[in-house]
Amino acid sequence: MAEAKWYVIHTYAGYENKVAGNLEKMVENRKMQDLIHEIKVPTETVVEIKDNKKKEVERKIFPGYVMVKMIVTDESWYVVRNVHGCTGFVGPASKPVPLTDEEVRRLGVETVSVEVAYKVGDNIKIVDGPLTGFTGIVDEIDLANNQVKITISMFGRETPVELELDQVEPEE
C-alpha cells in the first residue's frame, strides 16, 4: 500500500477555497477518503491597520495553490485534475511531484505534536551533542520551536543552555 504524500495543485487566483471545498465534496461523494486524505489552503492571521483600527485578517500564504495529501492513482489524479477551478498539479503534466518531508516541515503544512517526558523544574541529563553527560534543571520548554532551556553547572557556575527537545531526557 502506497503512503499518502503532500502534493500542490494550482488553481485560478481567488478560487483556492472553492477548489478545496469542491474537492472535499467529490472525495466524500465518490468515497475516496482512502486515497485523498487531507486538503488544505495554507493561511496565516495578519494584523492590518486601516483608519487607525487594528483588524485581524486571515490571508492566504500561497495564493493560487492548494495542498492535497493523497495517494496518486489514475482515479485520484483524475478527480483532483478535473475539479472546477483547478489548473493542474505543480510538476510535470504527466506525473505530479510530491513535496519532500523537509518542504512539508518548512511550509508548516503538517503540525507535528511533540510530547516530552519532562517538565519545567525536572532534573534531566543531556544525551546528545557536545554537552553529553551533563545534568541540569529544565527552565523552559518551547514545543513550537523544538527547544528546551536548561541550567547546568559548569566549572562551578550555573550556565543556561538551549538544546533541542530530543537532546535531553529525564534523569533516573
C-alpha positions in Angstrom: 0.0 0.0 0.0 1.5 3.3 -1.0 1.9 6.1 1.6 0.0 9.3 1.1 2.2 12.3 0.3 1.6 16.0 0.0 1.1 17.5 -3.5 0.5 21.1 -4.6 -2.3 21.9 -7.1 -2.5 25.1 -9.0 -5.9 27.0 -9.1 -7.2 30.2 -10.6 -6.4 33.1 -8.3 -9.1 33.6 -5.7 -10.6 30.1 -6.2 -8.5 28.3 -3.6 -11.3 27.8 -1.0 -13.8 26.9 -3.8 -11.4 24.3 -5.2 -10.7 22.8 -1.8 -14.5 22.7 -1.0 -15.4 21.1 -4.3 -12.6 18.6 -4.0 -13.8 17.7 -0.4 -17.3 17.1 -1.8 -16.0 14.9 -4.6 -13.9 12.8 -2.2 -17.0 12.4 0.0 -19.4 11.6 -2.9 -17.0 9.1 -4.5 -16.0 7.6 -1.1 -12.3 8.2 -1.9 -11.2 9.0 1.7 -8.7 6.2 1.5 -6.9 7.9 -1.5 -7.3 11.6 -0.7 -6.7 12.2 3.0 -6.4 15.9 3.5 -7.0 19.2 1.6 -5.5 22.5 2.9 -5.4 26.1 1.8 -2.4 27.4 3.9 -3.4 30.7 5.6 -1.9 33.0 8.3 -3.5 35.5 10.6 -2.2 39.0 10.0 -3.0 42.3 11.8 -3.9 45.0 9.4 -4.2 48.7 10.4 -6.8 50.6 8.5 -8.1 54.0 9.5 -6.2 53.7 12.8 -8.0 50.5 13.6 -6.4 47.1 14.1 -8.1 44.2 12.5 -7.1 40.5 12.3 -7.3 39.2 8.8 -6.7 35.7 7.5 -4.5 35.8 4.4 -3.5 33.0 2.1 0.2 32.2 2.3 0.3 30.8 -1.2 -2.4 32.4 -3.4 -3.3 30.2 -6.3 -2.3 27.0 -4.6 -4.0 24.2 -2.6 -2.1 21.4 -0.7 -3.5 17.9 -1.0 -2.3 14.8 0.9 -3.1 11.8 -1.3 -2.1 8.6 -2.8 -1.7 9.1 -6.5 -3.6 6.6 -8.6 -5.2 7.2 -12.0 -8.6 7.7 -10.3 -7.3 10.1 -7.6 -5.3 12.1 -10.2 -8.3 12.3 -12.5 -10.6 13.5 -9.7 -8.2 16.3 -8.5 -7.3 17.3 -12.0 -11.0 17.7 -13.0 -12.2 19.8 -10.1 -13.6 23.1 -11.4 -11.0 25.9 -10.9 -8.0 23.5 -10.8 -5.4 24.1 -13.5 -3.3 21.1 -12.6 -0.6 19.7 -10.3 2.7 21.5 -9.7 5.3 19.5 -11.6 5.4 17.8 -15.0 1.9 17.3 -16.5 2.0 13.5 -16.6 3.2 12.8 -13.1 2.7 15.0 -10.0 5.8 15.6 -7.8 5.2 15.2 -4.1 6.7 17.6 -1.6 9.7 16.3 0.3 9.5 15.8 4.1 11.7 18.9 4.5 9.4 21.0 2.4 6.3 19.8 4.3 8.1 20.7 7.6 9.3 24.1 6.4 6.0 25.1 4.8 4.2 24.2 8.1 1.7 22.1 6.1 1.6 19.4 8.9 1.9 20.2 12.5 3.7 17.6 14.5 2.7 17.3 18.1 5.7 16.7 20.3 5.4 15.2 23.8 8.3 15.2 26.2 8.7 13.1 29.3 9.9 16.0 31.5 8.5 19.3 32.7 9.8 22.7 34.0 11.8 22.1 37.2 12.7 18.5 36.4 16.2 17.1 36.6 17.4 16.0 33.1 20.5 14.7 31.5 21.9 15.7 28.1 22.1 12.6 25.8 23.3 14.2 22.6 25.7 17.0 21.4 28.9 18.4 22.9 27.4 18.6 26.4 26.5 14.9 26.5 26.7 13.6 30.1 25.9 16.9 31.8 22.8 17.1 34.0 20.7 20.1 34.6 17.3 21.6 35.5 14.6 22.4 33.0 13.8 26.2 32.9 11.6 26.5 29.9 10.1 24.2 27.2 9.3 25.6 23.8 7.5 22.9 21.8 6.8 25.2 18.9 10.5 25.8 18.2 11.6 22.3 19.4 13.8 23.8 22.1 14.3 23.4 25.8 16.2 25.8 28.1 18.1 24.3 30.9 20.6 25.3 33.6 23.7 23.2 34.0 26.5 23.5 36.4 29.8 24.0 34.5 33.1 25.0 36.1 31.2 25.8 39.4 28.9 28.2 37.7 25.2 28.0 36.7 25.1 28.1 32.9 21.9 28.5 30.8 21.9 26.2 27.8 19.4 25.9 24.9 19.0 22.5 23.3 16.7 20.6 21.0 13.9 18.6 22.8 15.4 15.2 21.8 18.9 16.1 23.2 17.7 15.6 26.8 15.9 13.0 28.8 14.6 12.7 32.3 17.3 11.8 34.9 16.6 8.4 36.5 
